[in-house]
């Protein structure tokens, strides 16, 4: 099972208490991956506000995902193999 919500909550706590920070290259990469996957998960659940929030938390790749989403209108991101594709509803 994949627990994106728990990973995102744990990452938020680590940021809040200074265990992880965005300045470290390794931490930034980890946080970006966690927040990006959680944003995709929220989108599949139809939680657009949370999707936008975690895309913004995910840094540059999150902003690219937001742009892709708005470019294609109402669509859901589906993960196939190792890449995300857009599926129209």
Secondary structure, DSSP 8 states (H G I E B T S, - for coil): ---HHHHHHHHHHHHHTTSS-TTSHHHHHHHHHHHHHHHHHHHHTT-HHHHHHHHHHTTHHHHHHHHHHHHT-SEEEEEETTEEEEEE-
